[in-house]
Amino acid sequence: MKRVINNITCTKVLKPTGQISPEAVNKSSTPGESAFLGILLYFDLFNYPLSKDELFSYAGTTREEAAGARNTLTQLVEKGWIRYYDGFYGIRTDRSLVQKRRGDNYRALQKMKTAKRYSRIISWFPFVRGVYLSGSISKGVLAESDDIDYFIITHPGRLWLTRSLLTLFKKVFLLNSHKNFCINYFIGSNELPIREQNRFTATEVVFLVPMYNLPLYREFLDANKWVRNYYPTFRQDASRSFDNNPLIKRLLERALGDTFGNRLDDYLMKVSQGVIRNKYRHMDPGYFNKCFLFEKNRLRYLPKCRQYDLMKRFRSSIESFERINRTKLNTE
């Protein structure tokens, strides 16, 4: 294999001191091993073993490289660096993790009808330009406690109006339940590039499931080509996508498309920020700023702020892997 995910190079440490000599680097593990290890270490944070096909897809393995890649996985298992059980590979793969994965996969599949129904409802709202599934369900997995998350793209300058209407719908018709209707990330169609670029955000971007407006989804991916450093060729299944532009939506957009609409969006942005800041006033200000982002065409509403905890755990997992296997992972 020739591709390297995130430039992770795995080199075996030969000296007891942990110092790596140039000779050791030259005789180190292959780029293919490094690619697979980077992926498996990350998904291990979610207790989620991967199949061979998934590993090949995420790493960008071509048909010509498949035979060598299979040998690479066999060698990693023989070294004791990864485990294999019943068709799945992982750092800690065993029967319980495989059974849990299959159960969560089945639950996600069953919930897809619900996700598509609410995606269609969201698409009816004024100024919604794109609806995409995010979070756990976008990876084909859903634990009993997981919500269905949506990544929403709006018309420029109408993000806060759109969010307010959707929030009102959730409060009135869903009794404020976010189980099937968790709307936590919005961007305007003029703000497609994602600023934070790391393995977590790359995974969230590349695994988005396009539901409404496939062309805009492709434009979004094109604006975030940096994710190919982590997932060179992987693309989501787009077979569930649909188009929708009802008359009532067009009429409401026309009514709210002038100066009044601008002022209303500004007002709702101010009010929404105040409500959110008051709700989470107990948070440390620095932590709050990591979890929430308020801009005219960008909203991040993530009270649990998993990204930073996960990236910290990922770095810790790398260090632990290095120590246990007397191996150096270069993440520069």
C-alpha positions as CSV (number, residue, x, y, z in Angstrom):
1,M,0.0,0.0,0.0
2,K,1.2,3.5,-0.9
3,R,-1.2,5.7,1.0
4,V,-0.6,7.1,4.4
5,I,-3.4,8.4,6.6
6,N,-2.6,11.7,8.3
7,N,1.1,11.0,7.7
8,I,1.2,8.4,10.6
9,T,4.5,6.5,10.2
10,C,5.0,3.6,12.6
11,T,8.6,2.8,13.4
12,K,9.8,0.0,15.6
13,V,12.0,1.0,18.5
14,L,15.1,-1.2,18.7
15,K,17.0,0.5,21.5
16,P,16.0,0.1,25.2
17,T,16.3,3.8,25.7
18,G,13.4,4.4,23.3
19,Q,15.7,6.4,20.9
20,I,15.1,5.7,17.2
21,S,18.1,5.3,15.0
22,P,18.0,6.1,11.3
23,E,18.5,2.4,10.6
24,A,15.4,1.6,12.6
25,V,13.3,4.1,10.7
26,N,14.5,2.6,7.4
27,K,13.5,-0.9,8.5
28,S,10.2,0.2,10.2
29,S,6.6,-0.8,9.5
30,T,5.1,-0.1,6.2
31,P,2.9,2.8,5.3
32,G,0.0,0.4,5.0
33,E,0.4,-0.8,8.6
34,S,0.6,2.8,9.8
35,A,-2.6,3.7,7.9
36,F,-4.5,0.8,9.4
37,L,-3.2,1.5,12.9
38,G,-4.2,5.1,12.8
39,I,-7.8,4.2,11.8
40,L,-8.1,1.4,14.3
41,L,-6.8,3.5,17.2
42,Y,-9.3,6.1,16.5
43,F,-12.3,3.8,16.1
44,D,-11.2,2.0,19.3
45,L,-12.2,5.1,21.2
46,F,-15.8,4.2,20.3
47,N,-15.3,0.5,21.1
48,Y,-16.0,-0.1,17.4
49,P,-14.2,-2.9,15.5
50,L,-14.0,-2.6,11.8
51,S,-14.3,-5.1,8.9
52,K,-11.7,-5.7,6.3
53,D,-13.8,-3.9,3.7
54,E,-14.3,-0.9,6.0
55,L,-10.6,-0.6,6.7
56,F,-9.8,-0.8,3.0
57,S,-12.4,1.8,2.2
58,Y,-11.3,4.2,4.9
59,A,-7.6,3.8,4.0
60,G,-8.2,4.2,0.3
61,T,-6.9,0.8,-0.6
62,T,-7.2,0.1,-4.3
63,R,-8.0,-3.3,-5.9
64,E,-4.4,-3.6,-7.0
65,E,-3.3,-3.1,-3.4
66,A,-5.9,-5.5,-1.8
67,A,-3.7,-8.6,-1.7
68,G,-0.8,-6.7,0.0
69,A,-3.3,-5.1,2.4
70,R,-4.7,-8.4,3.5
71,N,-1.1,-9.6,4.2
72,T,-0.6,-6.4,6.2
73,L,-3.6,-7.1,8.4
74,T,-2.4,-10.7,9.0
75,Q,1.0,-9.4,10.0
76,L,-0.4,-6.9,12.5
77,V,-2.5,-9.7,14.1
78,E,0.6,-12.0,14.2
79,K,2.6,-9.2,15.9
80,G,-0.1,-8.9,18.5
81,W,-0.7,-5.2,17.6
82,I,-4.3,-5.7,16.7
83,R,-6.9,-8.4,17.3
84,Y,-9.3,-10.3,15.0
85,Y,-12.6,-11.8,15.9
86,D,-15.4,-13.1,13.6
87,G,-14.7,-10.8,10.7
88,F,-13.7,-7.7,12.6
89,Y,-10.4,-6.1,13.4
90,G,-9.6,-3.7,16.3
91,I,-7.1,-2.9,19.0
92,R,-9.3,-4.7,21.6
93,T,-11.7,-6.7,19.5
94,D,-13.5,-9.5,21.2
95,R,-16.9,-11.2,21.2
96,S,-18.7,-8.6,23.3
97,L,-17.6,-5.7,21.2
98,V,-18.6,-7.5,18.0
99,Q,-22.0,-8.4,19.4
100,K,-22.6,-4.8,20.6
101,R,-21.5,-3.4,17.2
102,R,-24.0,-5.7,15.4
103,G,-26.8,-4.7,17.7
104,D,-26.1,-1.0,17.2
105,N,-25.8,-1.5,13.5
106,Y,-29.3,-3.1,13.4
107,R,-30.8,-0.3,15.5
108,A,-29.3,2.4,13.2
109,L,-30.8,0.6,10.2
110,Q,-34.2,0.5,11.8
111,K,-34.0,4.2,12.7
112,M,-33.1,5.3,9.1
113,K,-36.8,5.6,8.1
114,T,-37.3,7.9,11.1
115,A,-34.2,9.9,10.1
116,K,-35.4,10.3,6.5
117,R,-38.9,11.4,7.6
118,Y,-37.5,14.1,9.8
119,S,-34.9,15.1,7.2
120,R,-37.8,15.7,4.8
121,I,-39.7,17.8,7.4
122,I,-36.5,19.9,8.0
123,S,-36.2,20.4,4.3
124,W,-39.6,22.0,4.2
125,F,-38.6,24.9,6.4
126,P,-37.7,28.3,4.9
127,F,-34.1,28.8,3.9
128,V,-33.0,25.2,4.6
129,R,-30.5,24.4,1.7
130,G,-29.1,21.1,2.9
131,V,-29.9,18.4,5.4
132,Y,-27.4,15.7,6.3
133,L,-27.3,13.0,9.0
134,S,-24.3,13.3,11.4
135,G,-23.2,11.8,14.7
136,S,-23.5,8.1,15.4
137,I,-26.2,7.2,12.9
138,S,-24.0,8.6,10.0
139,K,-21.6,5.8,10.9
140,G,-24.3,3.2,10.7
141,V,-24.4,2.7,14.5
142,L,-26.9,3.8,17.1
143,A,-26.8,2.9,20.8
144,E,-30.1,3.0,22.8
145,S,-29.1,6.3,24.3
146,D,-28.1,8.0,21.1
147,D,-30.0,10.8,19.4
148,I,-30.4,11.3,15.6
149,D,-28.2,14.3,14.7
150,Y,-28.6,16.6,11.8
151,F,-26.1,18.9,10.0
152,I,-28.0,21.7,8.4
153,I,-26.9,24.2,5.7
154,T,-29.0,27.4,5.4
155,H,-29.3,30.3,3.0
156,P,-26.7,33.0,3.9
157,G,-28.0,35.4,6.5
158,R,-31.0,33.3,7.5
159,L,-29.3,30.7,9.8
160,W,-30.8,32.0,13.1
161,L,-34.3,32.4,11.6
162,T,-34.1,28.9,10.3
163,R,-32.9,27.5,13.6
164,S,-35.5,29.4,15.6
165,L,-38.3,28.0,13.4
166,L,-36.9,24.4,13.8
167,T,-36.5,24.8,17.5
168,L,-40.1,26.1,17.8
169,F,-41.3,23.0,15.8
170,K,-39.4,20.7,18.2
171,K,-40.8,22.4,21.3
172,V,-44.4,22.4,20.1
173,F,-44.8,19.2,18.1
174,L,-42.1,17.0,19.6
175,L,-42.5,18.3,23.2
176,N,-38.9,19.5,23.1
177,S,-37.6,15.9,22.6
178,H,-34.3,15.7,20.7
179,K,-34.2,11.9,20.5
180,N,-35.1,11.9,16.8
181,F,-34.5,15.6,16.1
182,C,-31.1,16.8,17.4
183,I,-30.2,20.0,15.5
184,N,-26.8,21.0,16.7
185,Y,-24.7,22.2,13.8
186,F,-25.6,24.9,11.2
187,I,-23.6,26.7,8.6
188,G,-24.6,29.1,5.8
189,S,-24.1,28.0,2.2
190,N,-21.4,30.7,2.0
191,E,-19.4,29.2,4.9
192,L,-18.8,25.7,3.7
193,P,-15.2,25.1,4.7
194,I,-14.8,23.6,8.2
195,R,-12.1,25.5,10.1
196,E,-11.0,22.9,12.6
197,Q,-9.0,20.3,10.8
198,N,-8.2,17.1,12.6
199,R,-9.2,13.4,12.6
200,F,-12.4,14.0,14.5
201,T,-13.7,16.7,12.2
202,A,-12.6,14.8,9.1
203,T,-14.5,11.8,10.3
204,E,-17.6,13.8,11.0
205,V,-17.4,15.5,7.6
206,V,-16.7,12.5,5.4
207,F,-19.4,10.4,7.2
208,L,-22.2,12.8,6.7
209,V,-25.1,11.1,5.0
210,P,-26.7,13.3,2.3
211,M,-30.4,13.4,2.7
212,Y,-31.6,16.7,1.1
213,N,-29.7,18.5,-1.7
214,L,-27.0,16.1,-3.0
215,P,-25.4,18.8,-5.3
216,L,-24.8,21.0,-2.2
217,Y,-23.4,18.1,-0.3
218,R,-20.8,17.5,-3.1
219,E,-20.0,21.2,-3.1
220,F,-19.5,21.0,0.7
221,L,-17.1,18.0,0.3
222,D,-15.2,19.9,-2.5
223,A,-14.8,22.8,-0.1
224,N,-13.2,20.5,2.5
225,K,-10.7,18.5,0.4
226,W,-8.4,18.4,3.4
227,V,-10.4,15.4,4.7
228,R,-8.6,13.3,2.1
229,N,-5.5,13.4,4.3
230,Y,-7.5,11.1,6.6
231,Y,-9.9,9.4,4.2
232,P,-8.4,9.5,0.7
233,T,-11.3,8.1,-1.3
234,F,-14.1,7.2,1.1
235,R,-17.6,8.6,0.2
236,Q,-20.9,8.0,1.8
237,D,-23.9,6.2,0.3
238,A,-26.1,8.9,-1.4
239,S,-28.9,6.6,-2.3
240,R,-31.3,8.1,0.3
241,S,-31.0,11.7,-0.9
242,F,-34.0,13.6,-2.2
243,D,-34.9,17.0,-3.6
244,N,-37.7,19.1,-2.2
245,N,-38.9,22.7,-2.7
246,P,-42.6,23.1,-1.8
247,L,-44.6,26.1,-2.7
248,I,-45.2,27.3,0.9
249,K,-41.5,27.3,1.4
250,R,-40.9,29.5,-1.6
251,L,-43.6,31.9,-0.5
252,L,-42.3,32.2,3.0
253,E,-38.8,32.8,1.7
254,R,-40.1,35.6,-0.5
255,A,-41.9,37.2,2.4
256,L,-38.8,37.0,4.6
257,G,-36.2,37.7,2.0
258,D,-36.0,41.5,2.4
259,T,-34.8,44.0,5.0
260,F,-37.4,42.7,7.5
261,G,-35.9,39.2,7.2
262,N,-32.4,40.6,7.8
263,R,-33.5,42.4,10.9
264,L,-35.4,39.4,12.2
265,D,-32.4,37.1,11.8
266,D,-30.2,39.6,13.6
267,Y,-32.7,39.8,16.5
268,L,-33.1,36.0,16.8
269,M,-29.3,35.6,16.8
270,K,-29.0,38.0,19.7
271,V,-31.9,36.5,21.6
272,S,-30.7,32.9,21.0
273,Q,-27.2,33.6,22.2
274,G,-28.6,35.1,25.4
275,V,-30.8,32.1,26.1
276,I,-27.9,29.6,25.4
277,R,-25.4,31.6,27.5
278,N,-27.8,31.8,30.4
279,K,-28.7,28.0,30.1
280,Y,-25.0,27.1,30.3
281,R,-23.8,29.9,32.6
282,H,-22.3,27.3,35.0
283,M,-19.7,26.3,32.3
284,D,-16.1,27.6,32.5
285,P,-15.9,30.4,29.8
286,G,-13.0,28.7,28.0
287,Y,-14.8,25.4,27.9
288,F,-18.0,27.1,26.8
289,N,-16.2,28.7,23.8
290,K,-15.0,25.3,22.7
291,C,-18.5,23.8,22.8
292,F,-20.4,26.7,21.3
293,L,-19.9,29.0,18.4
294,F,-22.1,31.9,17.5
295,E,-21.7,33.7,14.1
296,K,-24.0,35.1,11.5
297,N,-23.6,32.1,9.3
298,R,-22.2,29.4,11.6
299,L,-23.6,27.8,14.8
300,R,-22.0,25.0,16.8
301,Y,-24.2,23.8,19.7
302,L,-22.4,20.9,21.3
303,P,-22.9,21.0,25.1
304,K,-20.9,17.8,25.6
305,C,-18.0,19.0,23.5
306,R,-16.8,15.5,22.7
307,Q,-14.3,16.6,20.1
308,Y,-11.6,17.9,22.5
309,D,-12.0,14.9,24.9
310,L,-11.8,12.4,22.1
311,M,-8.7,14.0,20.5
312,K,-7.1,14.0,24.0
313,R,-7.9,10.4,24.4
314,F,-6.7,9.6,20.9
315,R,-3.3,11.1,21.7
316,S,-3.2,9.2,24.9
317,S,-4.1,6.0,23.0
318,I,-1.2,6.6,20.6
319,E,1.2,7.1,23.5
320,S,0.0,3.9,25.2
321,F,0.3,2.0,22.0
322,E,3.9,3.2,21.6
323,R,4.8,2.2,25.1
324,I,3.3,-1.2,25.0
325,N,4.5,-2.2,21.6
326,R,7.8,-0.3,21.8
327,T,6.8,1.5,18.7
328,K,6.9,5.1,17.6
329,L,3.9,6.7,15.9
330,N,4.8,9.9,14.1
331,T,1.8,12.1,13.9
332,E,3.6,15.2,12.6
